Amino acid sequence: MEQAPPDPERQLQPAPLEPLGSPDAGLGAAVGKETEGAGEESSGVDTMTHNNFWLKKIEISVSEAEKRTGRNAMNMQETYTAYLIETRSIEHTDGQSVLTDSLWRRYSEFELLRSYLLVYYPHIVVPPLPEKRAEFVWHKLSADNMDPDFVERRRIGLENFLLRIASHPLLCRDKIFYLFLTQEGNWKETVNETGFQLKADSRLKALNATFRVKNPDKRFTDLKHYSDELQSVISHLLRVRARVADRLYGVYKVHGNYGRVFSEWSAIEKEMGDGLQSAGHHMDVYASSIDDILEDEEHYADQLKEYLFYAEALRAVCRKHELMQYDLEMAAQDLASKKQQCEELATGTVRTFSLKGMTTKLFGQETPEQREARIKVLEEQINEGEQQLKSKNLEGREFVKNAWADIERFKEQKNRDLKEALISYAVMQISMCKKTAA
């Protein structure tokens, strides 16, 4: 699975983004200049020197969530949650700290930002958003997306999403991301003006490419299997963890019943009353402690869920490569067909059945002038097709190199994050066992 990327002649240079207005005061005063021409930075290895660009300049946090009521596009009343994004410059200007900027965003706006990034950075494993509705939870935890505990966990997930982008060597320099953090009004209109929806590939086209590519790249085929396995393993782990949590919850809560029994018993037994009352109290404390324990576990479960959703981000890169490979093969097939037509016209022989050959037999041969005109048109189309094929080949090689560089970056991040999360989870379990034994 771990294979080195190909070595094309040069890297793909992302298209520069046009300036979208002057930076705002506050945060913009500190980092506005650095964001100019952000889209002009090269991807892959060259951009690695800019890693954590935003995190070195500003602090980003999603500090609170607020339940609101408004009207949707259908003019129907709806209840939704808005999240407060705060950005504060780490650097100082003229010896004074830059003021904190803050604005409110809905979950749907985070989705819009990610959709834009997926289109404009198809070779990048774009960080996933936290789940919209709770999955893989133990049955006593609410799965309601308006539940305060779930909203709090999603707030943490949205903050992590922004920090992931801010620490990415290329995504962090995108102008739209900068405006997402600083421009509250008309931000959606600014995104839509980029025309990213028109550039998005349809699901039908992607599915067609998946089944019709004749020469798939083995590394990307292996990557799809890797993403499927990653999703399967983490899903299984989350399901097992939810079942264990259910059983553990039941064991602890049984002790709450013992607590009531001991308390009632203490009222009957005069000599043993104090001891029984104390035992009942300890049983109650023990039973109630499981709520905090399992809520802490949900934090680690959310870290696993992030990589569950990363699996789909990996597949998105594979789908884009399949589309590029399919377009390349179709261009090569079209070019070969035109060359054959040109050869047949030049030699006067027809190798394969064609409608043109049939009409020629029925209505007679073309004049030399007509044949020369057709040959000239085909030669122009062949030259154009060769240039197009060369361009697609170069684009494909550049995509593979850039994509593989980001995939390697992702794998390093995944190994580091999951190792830390699982170690922390084990430490928490050890600590819980020690408290229980005590």
N, C-alpha and C positions, 0 to 999 in steps of 0.2 A: 504493500500500500504506500509506504513512504518512498517515493521516487523523486528524483531531481527533475525540475522543470526544463523544458527545452531552452536553447540559447539563441533567440532571434537576434537580428542585427541591431535593433534598437527597441526602446520601450514605447508603449502607447502613451501619447500625450493627451490627457483629457481636454475636451473643448473648454475654452475659457468662458466664464460667466460674465455677462454684461453687468456693470455697476447698477445696483437697484436702489439708488438713493443714498444720501449722506448718512453716516452713522449718527445715532442718537447721542445725546449728552450722557454723562455718567460713564457707563461701561464703554460706550463707543469712543469716548475721548481717550481711553486707555489702550484699546486694541483695534480701533477702526483702521489705522494705517496698515497694521499687519494683515488685515483681512483683504485688503485691496489685491486683486489678482489671485485670490486664494485658489480659484479653479484652475489657474495656470500652472500650479505645481505638478510635477510629474508624479506618477504613482509608483508603487513597488519599492525597490531598494532606495532610490534617490530620496523618496519622501520620508524614509525611516528616520532621517536626521531631525525631522520636525515632530517626532512622536511626543505626545502629551503637550502639544503647542498651547491649546486652550487651557489645560489644567495648570500650566505654568503662569498664565496670565490672569485667570479669573477662578473664582470658586462658584460652582453651580450646585444648586440644591432645589428640590421640590419640598418646600417647607411645611405646607399644610394643604388639606383638602376641604372643600366646602360643598354642601348639598344645595343645589339651586333648582329653580323652576322657571321654565321659559317655553317658547314656542319653536317647534321644528319647522322644516321646509314645507310641510303640509299644513302649517298653521294650526297644529294640534298641540295642546299643552303636554309638556313632558318634564320629568324630573331627571336631573343629571348631576354629575359631580365635576366640579372645576378644581384645578390644582394650581397652587401658587408657585411659580418659578422665580427664584431669586438668584441674581448674578452679582458678584462683587469682585472688583479688581483687587488682585493681590499686590500689584505694584502701586507705587505712590507717585503722584504728579506734584511737583513743586513742594515736596515735603508733606503733602496732605493726601489722605486716602480718598479715592474716588467713591462717590456715593453708590449705594446699592440700587440696582435696577430690579424691578419686579413686575410681573404680569401674570394673568390667569389664562390657563389653557384647558380645554376639554380633552378627554381621551381621544376623540375623533380627530383632533388636530395633531396629536402625536402620531396617529395612524397615517394622516396625510403626509407628514414629514417623512415617515419611513417609506411610504409608497414612492415619493419623489426620489429618495436615495436609492431605492431598488432599481429605478429606471435609469438614473444618471450614472450609477456606479455598479453595473451588472457583474463586474468581476470581483466585487467585494462581498464578503460574508457580512451582510448588514445586521447589526445587533437586533434581536427580537424585542417586541414589547411584552410586558407582563400579561398574563391571561385576563381576558375580559370577564370571564365567569370562572369561579373556583372549580378546579378538578382535582382528583386524587386526594380528597380530604377525608379525615375521619368523621364518622357520621354525626358526632355531636357539634362539629364546627359548621357554622352557617355558610351556605354556598350562595347566599343572596349577594348580588353585586353592589347593593346599597348598604350592606352590613358594615358598621363602623370598623370592625377588625379587618374585614376584607379590603375595605377602602384604604386603610392604613398600610396594609401589605402591598397594595397596588401602588400607593404613593411612593413607597420605597423602591418598587420595581421601576417606576417611571424615572425616578432620579438616577437609578443605575443605568437605564437606557441612555439618558443624556450624557452621563459620565463615560459610557462606552464610546459614544460618538466623539466626545471631546478628547478622548485619549487615542483615537484612531489617527494614524499618520496622514491620511488623506481626507476622510470625512470631516475632521475637525476644522478644515480650512474652507469648507463650503459656505458660500454667501447666504444660501437659504437657511442653513442651520443657524448662522449668526443672527439673521432676522427673526427666526423663531424665538430666540432668546431675548431679543431687544425690541421688536416691533409688534405691538399688540393689535393695532387697527390695520385692517386691509391686508393682513398677512396671507390669508387664504387666496385673495385675489392675486397677490404677488407670485405665489406658487403656481397658480393656474396659468398665469401669463408665460411661464416657462414652457408650456405646451407638453409637459411630461406625459399627460394622458395619451396624447397622440403617438408618443414614442413607445408606450407600453405594449408588450407583446400579448396577444390574446391567448387564452388557455387552449383554444382549439388549435391554433397554430403551433403552440408548444407541444401539445399531444401528438399532432401530426408529425412533427420533427422527431419526436422520441421513437416512433415506430418505423419511420422511413429512412433514417440515416443508415447508409450502407457501410460506412467505415467509422464507427464510433471510436473515440479515444479511450483506450483501456483504463487510463488513469482516472478519467471522469466517470467511467462505468464503476470502477472500484470505489470512487468517492461516493457515488449514490448508494452502494452497498454499505459503505462505512456509515453514512448518515442514517440509513435504515436501521442498522445494528445499534447505533448510538441511541436512536429514538426508542427502539425495542427494549434495550437494557434499562434505560432510565425509566421508561413507563412501568416495567416490571418492578423495579426497585421502589417506585412511588406507590404502586398498588400494595406491595408487601408491607411497606411502612405504614400505610393507612390501616391495613388489617391488624398489624401488631398494635398500633395506637388504639384501635377499638377494643382489643382484648385487654390492653393495659389499663385503659380507662375503666373497663368493667371491674377489674381486680381492685383498683384503688377505691372505686365507689362502693364496693361491697363493704369495705372497712367503715364507711359512713354509717351503714346499718348497725355494725358492731358498736359504733360510738353511741348510737341511740339506746341500744340494749344495755350497755354498761351504765349509761346515765340513769336509765330507769331502774336498773338493779341497785344502784347506789342509794336510791331512796328507800329500798327495802332492807338492805343489810346495814345495820347501824355501825357495827365494828369495822366493816370493810368499806364503808361509804366513801371516805376520802380517796382511798386507793382506786376504787372503781370509777369515781368521778374523774380522777386524773387520767386513768386509762382511756376512758371515753373521750376525753379532750384530745389526747394524742391520736386516737383513731380518727377523729374529725379533721385534725390538722393534716394527717397523712392523706385522707381521702380528698381534701380540697387542693392539695399540692399538685395533683396531676393536671389540673387546668393550666397552670402556669408552665408546667413542663412541656405539655403538648403544644401550647402556643409558641414556645421557644423552638420546638421542633419544626413548626411550620416555616420558620425563617430559613432553616436549612433545606426544607422541601422546596421552597421558592427558588433557592439557588440551583437545585437540580432541575427544576422546571425551566429555568432560563436556557439550559443546554438541551432540554427536550425540544424547545422551540428553535434553537439554533440549528437543529437537524433540518428543518424546513428551509432555513437560510442557505444551507449547503446545497440542498437540492435545487434552489433557485439559480445558483451559479451553474450547476450542471445543465439545467434546462436552457440557459442562455447559450452555453457552449454548443448544445445540440442544435439550437436554432441557427447559430453561425455555421456549423458544419453542414447542416441541411442546405442552407443558402449557397454555400460554397459548392456542394455537390450538384445542385440544380444549375448553377452558373456554368460549371464544367461540362455538364451534360448538354446544355443549350449550345455552348461553344462547339462541342464535338459535332452536334447535329448540323450546325451552320457550315462547318468545314466540309462535312460530307456532301451537303447540298452544293457547295461551291465546286467541289471536285467533280461531282456528277454533271454539273452544267458545263464545266470546262472540257470534260472528256466525252460527254454525250452518252454516258452509260448510267443506268439506274440500278443500284445494288439492292435497294429495298422497295417494298410496295409503298406508294405514296399517292395522294389524291392528284397531285400535279402530274405525276407520270401517267395516271389513268386518263386524265383530261387531254394530255398530249396525244395519246393513242386514238382517242375519240375524235378530236378536233384538229389534229395535225400538229406539225412541229412549229416551234417559235422561229421567228426570223433571227438572223445573227445579231441585229441591233437590239432586239428585245433580250436575247440571251446575255449580251455584253452588259446591258443595263442592269439586269438582275445580278450578274456576277459582281459588278461594281458595288451595288448595294450590299451584297453579302460580305464582300471584302471589308467594307466600312464597318459593318456590324461585327465582323470577326475581330477587327482591330480594337473596337470598343469593348468587346467581350473579353479579349485578352487582358486589356488594362483593368477591367473590372475584376477579373479572376485574380490578377496579381495583387490588386488592392485588398480583396477579400482574404487571400492567403496571408498577406502581411498583417492584416487586422486580426486574423485568427491566431497567428503566432504571438502577437503582442498580448492578446487577451489571455492566452494560456499562461504566458510568463507572469503577467500581473495577477491573474487569478491564483496561480499556484503559490506565489509569494504571500498573498493574503491568507491562503488556506494554511500555510505553514505557520504564519503569525497566529491564526486562530487556534491551531492545535497546541501551540505553546501556552497560549492563554487558557485554553480548556484544561490542560493537564495541571497547570498551576492552581487554577480556581477550584477544580474538583478535589484536588489533593488537600487544599486548605479547608474546604467545606467539610469533607469527610473526617479529617483529623479533628476539627472543632466539634463535629457531631459526636465522635467517639469520646472526646474529653467531657462533653456535656453528659453523656450516658454514664461515664465512670463517676463523675461528680454526683449524679442522681443516685447511683447505687451506694456510694459512700454515705450519703445522707440517710438513705433507707436503712442501711446497716446500723448506723448510729442510733 
